[in-house]
């Protein structure tokens, strides 16, 4: 792990100021969900809604009200990052973003220091608002380019053109230098390895300092799922998509991009602070329809998984009448939290640190619960996992196949945890 990434993770942990296993964090990341889109992409099963008219004022007031309520409920004093996701948050009015950030300003440092990100679709309408979003307080954007192939944009149901993507990227780079991320999808129907590498090389000529790569996943119930089931479209074989990923990792590395998480690559240490907070087990608060959160309510001693009401009209009604619209609160046991930490942490270059583990489980270390398992020993012996004085992390080779390693690790942890519980009875 490079020194900059190590220091950044330490800073996130320090900001969290955790005092014991079930004490509340004094800081958290904040996710804000804007549920509306102009159209639904053929592969998308996210919580999003297509509406001809949106009551922007009502939505703004409800987002502000729910955020204030959940911040008070959590006891969080400092917001370390804000992420506006969706849906399509760049369809929100800049005034909504400005008012929202002003309403939580006492919890955040000046905008130049606190990462405030927004997902952006590269359409002409949304491009026109980029400057206003910057004035509202946004200082980082993630652009949903997805592909520079016109046919693929049509297959994926995207509502922008290749030229719009290029224009949006140039505009974003001028407004948010070194703070522009691109989302790319690979493995779409009809794509070959050569097509993918040619596209990625083109992207590398024009991109900024952050790239996220996602293999296309086919979700049941989507339009693309139906097309594939009916044999109208055919996905690349799994060995081809594996080569797409591995060769992309190599190409990005050659161009100065560090893989700091399985799907995320940064140049010159321009990491996503918000995502690092998720991956290192820091509390986060979810605001908006269908948003998810993980935090310890100030009147309780146990971390909870919280899910907000999905449908926007129902969500707004609940916020207006009850100050927030939390539909589910699920208490997380120590085992739940450690399993989550392993699942997300081991997808990162830094892995799971002893510090992060000890704040959840101070009595037993990673070594105590995992090192005696034969499969874990095998992965360490083969150089796929590394256990050192910082924690447990994947090697570069291990990161390539971490999705096949994680199930074995989780089973090893569950077996060890059950043995400990049995012996302590």
N, C-alpha and C positions, 0 to 999 in steps of 0.2 A: 504494500500500500504506500502511495507516495505521501510525502510529508504534508502537502497542502490538504489532501483529502482527510488524512488523519487528524490534523488540527481542526478542520471544519466539523468533523464528527464529534470531537471533544467539545467544541464550542456549543454544539446543539445539546449535548448531554449536560453541559454546565448550565445552559440557559434553562433547561428543564427543572433544575434544582430539586431533584427527587430526594425525599428524606424518608427512606424506608420503603418496604414492599408495597403498602397500600396507602401511602400519603399522597395528597394531591400535588400535581405539578403546578408550578407557578407560571409556566408558560405553555403555549400550545400553538400548533399550526391551525389555520382557519380555511375551510373549504366552503365555497359559496356556489350553489347550483342554480343555474338559469335554465329552465326546462324547455324553452321554446326553440323550434327550428323552422326554417322555411320549407324543408322537405326531409323525408327520412331516407337515409342512405340504404342501399339494398342489403348491407351486411350488419346493420345496426340493430341492437336490441336494448339500447340504453333507455333510461327514463326520460323520454322527450315527447313533446306534443306539438302538433302542427295546428296553429290557430290563425284565422284571418286577422283578428284584432287582439291585441294584448293590452290589458289595463296596466300600463307602466307605473303609474302613480301608486296604485294599490300594491303592486308587486314590490315596488321600492320600499314602501312603508312596512310591509310584512317582513321583508328581508332584514331591515334594520331592527324591527321589534324582536324577531326571533334571535338574532345575533346578540342583542343586549341581554335577553333573558338567559340564553345558554352560557354566555360569559359570566353572568352573575351566579348561575347555578354551579358552574364549574370552579369558580374561585380563581380563574386564570387572570393573572395580572399583566402578562406580556404576550402579545401575538408575535410569533417569530416569522411568519410568512402568511400570505393570503393568496388563494388560488381561485379564480373565477372559472368554473367549468360548466359543462352542459351535456346535452343541449348545445346551444350556440350562444355563449355569453356576449359575443361581439354584436349580437342583435339587440342587446340591451341599450337603452339610451345612456350616453356618457354621464348625464346628470344623475342617473341611478347609481352608477359606480362612484361618482364623486360624493354624493350624499351618504352612501353606505360607508365609505372610507372615513369620512368626517365623523360619522356616528361612533366609530370605534377608535378614533384617533388617540384617545388617552391610553390605549393599550399597545400602540405601535410607535416605533421610533420614526424619525423623519423618513420619507419615502425612499430616499437615496440609500438608506441602510437596510430597510426591511424589504425583502423580495415580495413584490405584488404582481402576480402573473395572471394572464388571461389567455384562454384558448380563442383563436381567431380563424375563421374560414376566409380564404383568399378571394372573396367576391368583391366586385366593384363597390357595392353598397357599404360593405364593412370596411374596406380600405379607406373610404372617405372619413371614417370615424377614428382612425388610428391616432391622429394628432390630438383629438379631443380626449381619447382615453388616456393618453400620456399626461395631458393637463389635469385629468381627474385623479391621477396618482398611480396608474399602472406603469411599471418599469421593466416588465419582461413579458414577451408574448410567445406563445406556442402556436405555430401556424400549421393548420391541417392540410398540407400540400398533398399528402398520401401517394401521389404518383405524378410523373411528368409524361405519362402515356395517355393520349386522348381517348383511345379505345377503352383503356382500363378505367378512366374517370367515368365513362358511360356505364360500364359494367358495375362499378361500385355505387352508381347513383349520385355522384358528386355534382354540385351545382355551380362549379367554377371551371374555368378553362386553364390550360397550361400557361397561356400568356398572363392570365390574371394572377396565377401563382407566382410567376417570375416578377411581375410588377409589385405585388404585395410584399414579396421578400425584400426587394430593393428598398421599398419605402420603410419597411420595418427596421432594416439594418441602419438606415439613416436616423431613425427616431430612437432606436434602442440598441445602440452599438454594443456588441458582445453579449447581448441579452435576448437573442432571438433563437428559438428552437424550432426545428422542423420535425413533423411527424410523417413517417413514410411507411407504407404497407407493401410487403412483398408476398409472393405466393398466390397472386390472383390468377383467375382462369386464363390460360393461354400464355402466361409469362414463362420464359425460358431463363436459364442461368445467365446466358450472354446478354439478354435484354436487361436483366436486373443489374448486372455489373456496369453496363453502359449507362444506365439511368443513374446509378449511384455515382459514377465518375462525373457525370454532368452536374449532379447536385453538389459535389465537392468543389466544383469550380465557382459556385455562387452562394453557398450556404454561409451561415455565421458560425457560432461557436458551440452549438448543441444540436444533436440529432437523436431522435428516438425511432427505433425500428420495430415494427410489429408484424409478425406473420399473420396473414389473414385467417381468422377463425370463423367457421360457419356455424352460426347459432340457429337452433331450431326455431321456426316461426318467422324467420326473415325471408324476404323476397329472394335473396341469393341462395338460401338453403333450398327453396322450392325449385329454383332453376337447375341446381345441381342434382337434386333428387330426380328430376324429370330428364336428366342427361342432356340438357340444353347447353350446359357449360361443364368444363372439366378442369379440376384443380391439378397443379403440378404434383408429381409423385413425391412422397415424403423424403426420399433420398435427394431429390432435387432441391427441395426447400431447406434441407439440412445444409447442403452445399452453399445455397444462397446466403444463409446466415454466417457460416464459417468464413466464406470468402469476403463477405461484407466486413466482418470483424477485422480480418487481415488488412483489407483495403483502407478502412478507417484508421487503423493503427499506423499504417504507412503515411497517412496524411495528418498525423498529430492528434487524433481523437482517442482519448482514453476511455475504455469500456469500464465504467464505474458501477454499472448495474447491467444485468443481462440484456436489456433492451435500450439502454441509455448510454450515450457517448458524448464526452465533453472535450473541448479544446481549451488549452490554457487555463484549466481549473474552473471553467464556467459551468459548474454543477447546478442542478436544480436544488436549491436549499429546501424547498417545500417537500419535494419527493424524498430527500434524505431524511427529513423528519419522520415521514411514514415508515421508511425502511429501518430506522434505528429505534423504533418503538416509542417515540415521543407521542404525547397526547395530541389529538386533533379534534376540532369541533366542526361538525357538518351543519350547514345552514341552507335551507331551501328544500323544495320538493324532492323527496327520495334521497337526500344527502345522508351519508353515513358518518359517524363519529366514534371516537374512543376517548373517554375521559372519566375521571373520578369525581362525581358530584360532591360538593363541599359538605353535604350533610350525610355522606356515606363513606365507608372505608374501602370500597371495592370498585375497581375499574369496570365500566360498562361499555358494551357495544350498543350504540344508539342509531336508530333508523327513523328518518322523518317521513311523514305521510307522503305518498307518491303523487297523487293527482293534484295539479296546481290549484284548482278551485277549492277542493276540500282542504288542502294545506293552508290556503289563505284564510278560509273560514275559521279553522282551528287556531291559527296564530292570532287572529283578531279577537277571538273569544277566550283563549287560554294562554296567550302570550308566546306559546311555542307549539309545534305540531309533531312532537316526538311520538311516533306510533309504536315503536318497540324499544324496550330497555332490557338488555340481556346481560346479567352479571357475568363477568369473566373470572373464572378460577385462575389460580396460579398456573395450572397446567394449560388452560386455554391461552393465556398470555405468552407462555414460553413457546407453545406450538406456533403461534402467530409470529413471534420474533424469529424463530428458526425459518419459517416459511418465506418471510420477506427478507430477512437479514442475509440469508445465505445466497440470495440472488444478487448480492452486491459484492464488489471487490473487497470491501473491508470486512464483510461477514458479520458475525455476532460477537461483540466485544464482551470481555469478562465483566466490564462495568455495567453494561446494559442488562446482562443476565443477572448480575448480583442485585440489582435494584428490584427485580421481580422475585428472585429466589436467592436470598442472602445466605441460606444455610448449606446449599449444595451447588457445587460448581458444574460447569459444562463437562469437565473431566470426570467428575463423580458420576454423572448420569449417562454419559455417552461413550466414554473411552473403553469401557469393558465389553462393548458389543463387537462381535466379530466382523460384521459388515462395515462398521465405522472404522475399525482397525485396518480393514482391507483398503478402504478409500484413502486413508492416511498413508498407508504403506505404498500405494500406487501413485501417490503424489497428487491425488484429486482433491483432497482436503488438507488443510494445514491447521494444526493446533499449536499455538505459541503463546507467548506471554501477553499478547493483546486479545486473543480469543480464537474462535473457530471461523475459518474462512475457506472459500474455494480457491484452488489454484486457477490459472488461466484455462488449463485443460478441463478442470473440474467445472468451471463456469459454463463451458460449452455444453455440458450434459447435466447441469444441476437439476433439471426437472425430472431426470430419472434417478438421481441420487436422493432427492428430498423425501420421497415416500419411505425409503429405507431408514433415513435418519429419524423421521417422525415415529415410525414403528419402534425403533430402538429406544427413543425417548419415552414413549408410552410404556413399553415393557419395563424399563428401568424405574420409571415413576411408580408403576403398579407394585413392583417389588419392594420399593422403599416404603410405600404405604402399608403393604402387608407386614413387613418386618417391624413397623412401628406400632402395630396394633397390640 
